[in-house]
């Protein structure tokens, strides 16, 4: 139904006279088609509104006008096909890679932001499996041990510190809400543009804990261990490969602390 009502109805796609009234009754002010068109337009605005709310960081990167054009192009190519609007942006990364012109000249930054904001959606309501009990792993051979990770976890290798950008946006929004609460007549003026971050390679885990949404910077070695485990590698192999070119240091203690932290966060789950 979403696909059928995605675009505003025009005379070229109206239902044939005499058939529309069998589905939607006219009233004393509107024909059946006019009543359907109202629903169609409201549905379209609802779709755009959800997309707008899901991607505040991408909106800040591109600006409102360019973001709206991108949103309309994306939703025209990949209309909602799910029973829930939660999945609306599930193919945005693919779209930006296919059609970079919609985010040019900030396509690389936009792609990082889109990946980061979609990971937040996944973390917010993705599946959570029972946490693995540490006692069940005692005595296991690391060379033959595979550890499963929670489905709601995302591990991202990004070229821009978009996590800092999103935090700054949230703080600015909170300050704006506090200011509007005490000002009888808010000052006029345009919204200040977000400073664009410089390129910087970062590794981030996006997750939830105690019903809260979080993102956590990772060391490159930690990122590679986690992504290897997610790919099904044995524990010993994941650690060995990630640390093969690492600088000298007490990596045994470092890795032990990482795994203890990840265990406390509930990242390891039953297969």
C-alpha positions in Angstrom: 0.0 0.0 0.0 2.9 2.3 0.8 4.3 2.0 -2.7 0.8 2.5 -4.3 0.2 5.8 -2.5 3.8 7.1 -2.5 3.5 9.7 -5.2 0.7 12.4 -5.2 -2.2 11.3 -7.2 -2.7 13.0 -10.6 -5.3 12.8 -13.3 -3.0 10.3 -15.0 -3.4 7.7 -12.2 -6.8 8.4 -10.9 -9.2 5.4 -10.4 -11.7 5.0 -13.1 -15.0 6.8 -12.6 -17.6 4.6 -10.9 -15.0 2.3 -9.1 -13.5 4.7 -6.5 -16.8 5.0 -4.6 -16.8 1.3 -3.9 -13.8 1.7 -1.6 -14.1 5.3 -0.3 -17.5 7.0 0.0 -17.9 10.6 -1.1 -19.5 13.2 1.2 -21.3 16.5 0.7 -18.0 18.4 0.2 -15.5 16.0 -1.4 -15.6 13.3 -4.1 -14.1 9.8 -3.4 -11.0 10.7 -5.2 -10.5 14.0 -3.3 -10.8 12.2 0.0 -8.2 9.6 -1.1 -5.9 12.4 -2.3 -6.0 14.0 1.2 -4.8 10.7 2.7 -2.2 10.3 0.0 -0.7 13.7 0.7 -0.7 13.2 4.5 1.0 9.9 4.0 3.7 11.5 1.9 4.3 14.2 4.5 4.4 11.6 7.3 7.1 9.7 5.3 9.2 12.8 4.8 8.7 13.8 8.5 10.0 10.5 9.7 13.0 10.7 7.4 13.7 14.2 8.6 13.6 13.1 12.3 15.8 10.1 11.7 18.7 12.0 10.1 19.4 15.3 12.0 23.1 14.9 11.5 22.8 14.4 7.7 20.4 17.3 7.6 23.0 19.5 9.3 25.7 18.4 6.9 23.7 19.1 3.7 21.4 21.9 4.9 17.6 21.7 4.9 17.0 22.4 1.2 19.5 20.0 -0.1 18.5 17.4 2.4 14.9 17.6 1.3 15.9 17.1 -2.3 17.9 14.1 -1.4 15.0 12.7 0.7 12.6 13.0 -2.1 15.0 11.3 -4.6 15.8 8.5 -2.1 12.1 7.8 -1.3 11.2 7.9 -4.9 13.8 5.2 -5.7 13.4 3.2 -2.5 9.8 3.8 -1.2 8.7 2.4 2.1 8.0 -1.3 1.7 7.9 -2.3 5.4 5.0 -2.3 7.9 7.1 0.0 10.1 8.7 3.4 9.2 11.6 2.3 11.4 13.1 0.7 8.3 12.7 3.8 6.1 16.5 4.6 5.9 17.7 1.1 5.6 18.9 1.6 2.0 20.2 5.2 2.3 23.9 4.2 2.4 23.3 2.2 -0.8 21.6 5.1 -2.4 24.3 7.6 -1.5 26.9 5.2 -3.0 24.8 4.8 -6.1 23.9 8.4 -6.6 26.6 10.6 -5.0 25.4 13.8 -6.8 22.6 14.3 -4.2 25.2 14.9 -1.4 28.0 16.4 -3.5 30.5 18.0 -2.7 30.1 16.4 0.8 29.3 12.9 -0.3 32.1 11.2 1.8 31.0 13.0 5.0 27.3 12.4 4.2 27.9 8.7 3.7 29.7 8.5 7.1 26.9 10.4 8.8 24.2 8.2 7.2 25.9 5.0 8.3 26.3 6.4 11.8 22.7 7.5 12.2 21.4 4.2 10.7 23.5 2.4 13.3 21.7 4.4 16.0 18.3 3.2 14.7 19.6 -0.4 14.7 20.9 0.0 18.3 17.8 1.6 19.5 15.4 -1.3 18.8 17.5 -4.1 17.3 17.2 -7.6 18.5 18.7 -8.4 21.9 19.7 -12.0 22.7 20.4 -13.5 26.1 23.7 -12.5 27.5 26.3 -15.3 27.6 27.2 -16.4 31.1 30.9 -16.1 31.7 31.0 -19.4 33.7 30.0 -21.2 30.6 33.2 -20.1 28.9 35.6 -21.2 31.7 38.1 -23.8 30.4 37.2 -23.2 26.7 40.0 -23.4 24.2 40.5 -20.0 22.6 41.6 -21.7 19.4 38.1 -23.3 19.2 35.9 -20.7 20.8 33.6 -18.5 18.9 31.8 -15.6 20.6 28.5 -14.2 19.3 27.8 -10.5 19.5 24.5 -8.8 20.0 22.6 -8.1 16.8 21.9 -4.5 17.8 25.7 -3.7 17.8 27.3 -1.9 14.9 31.0 -1.4 14.5 31.9 1.4 12.1 35.2 2.5 10.5 34.6 6.1 9.5 36.7 8.9 7.9 35.1 11.7 9.9 34.4 12.2 13.6 30.7 12.3 13.1 30.0 11.1 16.6 31.4 14.4 17.9 29.2 16.2 15.4 26.0 14.5 16.6 26.9 15.2 20.3 27.4 18.9 19.4 24.1 19.0 17.6 22.3 17.4 20.6 23.9 19.9 23.0 22.9 22.8 20.7 19.3 21.5 20.6 19.2 21.3 24.4 20.5 24.9 24.7 18.0 26.1 22.2 15.1 24.4 24.0 16.3 26.0 27.3 16.6 29.4 25.7 13.1 29.2 24.1 11.7 28.3 27.4 12.7 31.6 29.0 12.4 34.0 26.1 9.0 35.5 25.5 9.9 36.3 21.9 12.8 34.4 20.5 15.3 36.3 18.4 14.9 36.1 14.7 17.6 34.8 12.5 18.8 31.8 10.6 20.2 28.7 12.2 24.0 28.6 12.5 25.5 26.0 10.2 27.3 23.1 11.8 31.1 23.4 11.4 32.2 20.6 9.0 34.7 18.2 10.7 38.1 17.5 9.2 38.9 14.1 7.9 40.0 11.8 10.8 39.9 8.0 10.8 37.9 6.8 13.8 36.4 3.5 14.9 33.1 3.5 16.7 30.8 1.0 18.4 27.1 2.0 18.4 25.1 0.1 21.1 22.6 0.3 23.8 22.8 -0.3 27.5 20.1 -0.2 30.2 17.7 1.1 27.5 20.0 4.0 26.6 21.7 4.6 23.3 25.5 5.0 23.3 28.4 5.3 21.0 31.9 4.3 22.1 35.2 5.0 20.4 37.4 1.9 19.8 41.1 1.4 19.3 41.8 0.1 15.8 42.9 -3.3 17.3 39.7 -3.5 19.3 37.6 -2.8 16.2 39.4 -5.5 14.2 38.9 -8.1 17.0 35.2 -7.3 17.2 34.6 -7.3 13.5 36.5 -10.6 13.2 34.4 -12.2 15.9 31.2 -10.9 14.2 32.5 -12.6 11.0 32.7 -15.9 12.8 36.4 -16.1 13.6 37.7 -18.1 16.5 38.8 -16.0 19.5 42.5 -16.8 19.2 42.5 -16.1 15.5 40.7 -12.8 15.9 43.1 -11.5 18.5 46.2 -12.8 16.7 45.3 -11.2 13.4 44.2 -7.8 15.0 47.5 -7.6 17.0 49.9 -8.9 14.3 51.1 -5.4 13.3 50.4 -3.6 16.6 53.2 -1.6 18.3 55.0 -3.3 21.2 53.2 -3.2 24.5 51.4 -5.2 27.2 48.6 -6.3 24.9 47.5 -9.2 27.0 46.4 -6.8 29.8 44.9 -4.3 27.3 42.8 -7.0 25.6 41.8 -8.5 29.0 40.4 -5.0 30.0 38.6 -4.7 26.7 36.9 -8.0 27.0 35.9 -7.3 30.6 34.3 -4.0 29.5 32.5 -5.6 26.6 31.2 -8.4 28.9 29.9 -5.8 31.4 28.1 -4.0 28.6 26.4 -7.3 27.6 27.9 -7.4 24.1 28.4 -11.2 24.1 25.3 -13.2 23.6 24.2 -16.8 23.2 24.6 -18.1 19.7 
